[in-house]
Amino acid sequence: MKNLIFTALALFTVTFAFSQYDAKALETLEAMSKKYKAIPAFEANITSTMTNETEGIKEEFKGKITVKGDKFRLALEDQEIINNGVTVWTYLPAAKEVNIDNYDPGSDEINPSKIYEAYKKGFKYIYLTDKTENGVLCEEIDLIPEKRDAQYFKIKMMIGKKDKNIQSWTMFDKSGNKYKYTINKFTPNAAITDAFFTFDAKKYPGIEVIDLR
């Protein structure tokens, strides 16, 4: 009986250590991060999918994300989010309103301009397997937050095995929702000015400005 207990404890220790630090996952994540950090600015056409199997929900949107350093602009069919590293604008065309708030880099919210660095702070990482997605052989890696009360309990990253490009990432929340972002077209070294990452309400007559700062 005592030997069984020791064996179980040993297996638990090995499993726990593995979940804390996975060298193979880290190698891939570091190579991926290095690649994206070397690109001054990029654009990507994406597909955003929200599913909840329990509720029978599946919503899909096409969009575009533009990233330059800490700045990003995410344009979806129903909203546009613009972040210049200091201020965040959320524009809702159907409602003719824009919400303005301060950007909090310390929040648990996943910043799409920093998805390639998410693993560096507050996450464990686990390499799962090689899997083909949309015709691309990828390395499947799970990021598990160290905080139990984190907004998402898991982020699944699919990273191209050959080129280390992000093929997709999926965020899982505790209510059963899955938010998947798939890269359809990637354009590196895009010529983008800093002015692109601000929202000028004067260009939208009749818009309601809701300042939450």
N, C-alpha and C positions, 0 to 999 in steps of 0.2 A: 504493500500500500504506500509505504514511504517513497519507494522508487518511482511509483506512478505520479505522486505529487511533485517530486523533483523534476521528472520528465515534463510534466505539464507546465511547471514554472519556467523551465528552460525554453520550451517552445514559445511560451508567452513572451519571454524576454527577447528571443530572436525576432519574433513577429513585430514586437513593439519597436525594436531598434531599426528593423527594416522599414517600418512605416515612417520613422522619423527622418531617415536619410537613405536615399537610394542613389548610389553612385552612377548607375547607368542613366537614370532619369536626369540627374544633375548635369551629366555630360551633354546630353541633348539640349536641355534648357539653356545651358550656358552658350552653346554654339548658336542656338536660335536667337537669344538675346543679343549676342555680339553682332550678329548680322543686321538686326533691325536698328540697333543703336548707331550703326555706321551709316545709315541712310538719313540724310538731312530732312527729307519730307517725302511722304508717299500718299497715294490714293488707292482705294480698293472698293470695288463693287461687291456688295455683300447681300446675303439673304438672311433675314432675321426670322426665326421660328420660335413661337411660344407654344408649348404643349403641356397638357395636364391629362394624363390617361384616366385618372379617377373621375374627373369631371367631363371627360370626352371633349376637351378643347384642343383645337389646333389652329393657330393663326400664323400666317406667313406674310412677310413684307420684304420688298426689295429696297435697297438703299445704297448709300455711298458714304464712306468715311474718309476724311482727309486728316492727316496727322503731320505736325511739324513740331518736334521737340515735345514740350509739355502741352501744346495746344492741339485741339482736335475739333472737327466739325462733323457731326453725324446727322445725315439727312435721310429720314425714313418717309413713308407715304403720309403718315398722320402727324408727324412732329419733326422738329429739327433742334438738335442740341449743339450749342456752340460754347466752347470753353477756351479761354485765352490764357489759362493758368492762374487767373485771379478771379474772374467773373464767369458765371455760367448763365447763359440765356436758353430758355426752353420755349420755342416758338410753336404754337398750335394754330395752324392755318384755318381749320374749320371753325374754331372758336374766336378767331381774330384777336388772339391775345399772346403776350410774351411774358413769361415769368423770369425775373432776374434774381440771382442769388450769388452769394460769395462761394467760391470754390474752396472746399476743405480737403487738402491733400491727405489729412490724417484720418479721414472717414473710411468705413469699410466698403464704401461703394467702389466697384471695379471701374477704373478709368480705362476706356478703350485705347487711349494713346499709350498706356503703360501695361497692356495685357502681357507683353513680352517680358515684363519684369516682375509680374505679380508673385512669382515663386520666391523672390528674394527676401520677402519680409512677411512673417506670420503664417507661412504655409509649410506643411510637410509635402513631399512629392514622391510618387510611386510610379515606376515604369510597369505597364501592364503587358502589352504585346505589340506586335506589328500587325497593322490592319489596313486594308485598302479602302479608301473613301473617295468616291467620285473619280475612280481610276488612278488615284495617287497612293502609293505605298507610304503609310504613315506610322509613326511611333505614337502609341496611345499612352498618355501620361495623366494621372490624376493629381490634382493639387487639393490637399485637405487642410482647411484652416485650423490653426492651433487654438483659436478662441471657440468655445462651444456655442456662444451666442452670436457667432458671425452671421451676416445676412445670407450667405450661401454656404451649404455644408460640403459642397464639392464643386470643383471646376475641372472639366475634362478637356484636355488639349490634344488635338491631332496635329502632329508636326511632321512635315515631309521628311522621310528618312534620308533622301538624297540631298535635297537643297536646303533643308531646315526651315522652309517657309511654313507659316501657320496655315493649315488647311481649314481648321475650324476650332471654336471653343464653345463649350456648353456649361452654363451655370445652373446648378440645382438648388432650389430653395426648400425650406422645410414644409411648405404647404403643398408640395407636389408639382410645382411649376418647373419646367425646364426651358431655359432660354439659350437657343443655339444660334451662333453667328458663323456663317460659312463664307469664306473668301472665294468669290467667283472670278475676279480679275484683279491683279495686283500691278500697280504702276509705281516703281521706285523713282526717286530723284525728281519728283514733281516740282515745277516752278510755282511756288505759292508764297504770297506776301503775308505779313503778319495781320494786315487789315482784313484778310479773309476770315479771321477768327474773332470778329466782333459783329454785333447785331446793331444796325442803325434803324431805330424805330421810325425815323422820319421818312424812310423809303416805303413805309406801309401805312398809308392814310387810313384813319379810323381804327387802328389797332389799339387795344387796351393794354397798358403797361402795368404789370403788377410787380412792384419792387419789394422783395422779401429781405433785403439786406438790413 
